[in-house]
């Protein structure tokens, strides 16, 4: 009987430790990273300047962009499993059925991404004039190019422009 009581106490103690560890880890993930926040602020400032958004347009536009990014990120996370399989294994190591499933999933993900972008393109046109929507798309390409250059410079410090 005493053994059963001790076992229950141990199980409860382990559960409490596990729950508190999970709660702590989750709360740490929710703490905003100042570096990330600064990067987001720079990104918004870059786009606001390029598109020439006024305050009202900016308040209406950025929540739509955030929603689109969230949907695209969720889609990417949903399909992350297949990317990891391809990263861990060579194509030759996969069976034909596994490879077909992965390739079909990638094609479907591309289609889903396009569907999301079409949906949000319509929303962009509701909150901004078409000229500014076009400038946004142009600025996205420019921003990606700048980010790519920064990453390249970061990876090759000897080639930095001064």
C-alpha positions in Angstrom: 0.0 0.0 0.0 2.8 2.4 0.9 4.6 1.5 -2.3 1.4 2.4 -4.3 1.2 5.8 -2.5 4.8 6.5 -3.2 4.4 5.6 -6.8 1.5 7.9 -7.2 3.4 10.8 -5.5 6.3 10.2 -7.9 4.1 10.2 -11.0 2.4 13.4 -9.9 5.8 15.0 -9.2 7.1 14.0 -12.6 3.9 15.3 -14.3 4.2 18.6 -12.5 7.8 19.0 -13.5 7.0 18.1 -17.1 4.1 20.6 -17.3 6.1 23.4 -15.7 9.0 22.7 -18.2 6.6 22.8 -21.1 5.0 26.0 -19.9 8.3 27.7 -19.4 9.5 26.7 -22.8 6.3 27.9 -24.4 6.5 31.3 -22.6 10.1 31.7 -23.7 9.0 31.3 -27.3 6.4 34.0 -26.9 8.9 36.6 -25.6 9.6 39.1 -28.3 13.1 39.2 -29.6 14.3 42.8 -29.8 16.5 42.0 -32.8 13.5 40.4 -34.6 11.4 43.4 -33.7 14.0 45.8 -35.0 14.2 43.8 -38.3 10.5 43.9 -38.7 10.5 47.7 -38.0 13.2 48.2 -40.7 11.2 46.1 -43.1 8.0 48.1 -42.6 9.9 51.3 -42.9 11.6 50.1 -46.1 8.2 49.2 -47.7 6.4 52.3 -46.4 9.1 54.5 -48.0 9.1 52.6 -51.3 5.3 52.4 -51.6 4.7 55.8 -50.1 2.0 54.7 -47.8 0.2 57.3 -45.7 -0.8 56.5 -42.1 -4.3 55.2 -42.9 -3.1 53.0 -45.8 -0.3 51.6 -43.6 -2.8 50.7 -40.8 -5.1 48.9 -43.3 -2.3 47.3 -45.3 0.1 45.7 -42.8 -2.4 43.5 -41.0 -3.4 42.0 -44.4 0.3 41.4 -45.2 0.8 39.8 -41.7 -2.2 37.5 -42.3 -0.9 36.5 -45.7 2.6 35.8 -44.2 1.0 33.7 -41.4 -0.9 31.6 -43.9 2.2 31.1 -46.0 4.2 30.2 -43.0 1.6 27.7 -41.7 1.5 26.1 -45.2 5.3 25.8 -45.1 5.3 24.3 -41.6 2.6 21.8 -42.7 4.8 20.6 -45.5 8.1 20.8 -43.6 8.0 17.0 -43.0 8.7 16.3 -46.7 11.5 18.9 -46.9 13.2 17.2 -44.0 12.9 13.8 -45.6 14.6 15.1 -48.7 17.2 16.8 -46.6 18.1 13.7 -44.7 18.0 11.2 -47.5 19.2 11.0 -51.0 16.6 10.7 -53.8 18.0 7.2 -54.6 17.3 6.0 -51.0 13.6 6.7 -51.3 11.0 4.3 -52.8 9.1 5.4 -55.9 5.9 5.7 -53.8 7.6 7.9 -51.2 9.2 10.1 -53.9 5.9 10.4 -55.7 4.1 11.5 -52.4 6.8 14.1 -51.8 6.8 15.5 -55.3 3.0 15.6 -55.4 3.0 17.4 -52.0 5.5 20.0 -53.3 3.3 20.6 -56.4 0.2 20.9 -54.2 2.1 23.3 -51.9 3.0 25.5 -54.8 -0.6 25.6 -55.9 -1.8 26.4 -52.4 0.8 29.2 -52.2 -0.5 30.7 -55.4 -4.1 30.4 -54.1 -3.1 32.3 -51.0 -1.3 35.0 -53.0 -4.4 35.4 -55.3 -6.7 35.7 -52.3 -4.5 38.4 -50.7 -3.9 40.2 -54.0 -7.7 40.9 -54.0 -7.5 42.1 -50.4 -4.5 44.3 -51.2 -6.5 46.0 -54.0 -9.3 46.6 -51.4 -7.0 48.6 -49.1 -4.6 50.2 -51.6 -4.7 51.8 -55.0 -3.4 49.4 -57.7 -0.3 51.7 -58.3 0.7 51.1 -54.7 0.0 47.3 -54.9 2.3 47.2 -57.9 5.0 49.1 -56.0 4.6 46.6 -53.2 5.3 43.7 -55.4 8.2 45.5 -56.9 9.6 46.4 -53.5 9.3 42.7 -52.3 11.6 41.7 -55.1 14.0 44.5 -54.3 13.9 43.7 -50.5 14.6 40.0 -51.2 17.6 41.0 -53.4 19.0 43.3 -50.6 18.5 40.5 -48.1 20.3 38.0 -50.4 23.2 40.4 -50.8 23.4 40.9 -47.0 23.4 37.2 -46.5 26.1 36.7 -49.1 28.2 39.4 -47.5 27.6 37.8 -44.1 28.8 34.4 -45.3 31.8 35.9 -47.2 33.1 38.7 -44.9 36.2 39.2 -47.1 34.0 40.3 -50.0 32.1 43.1 -48.1 31.7 46.4 -49.9 33.0 49.3 -48.0 
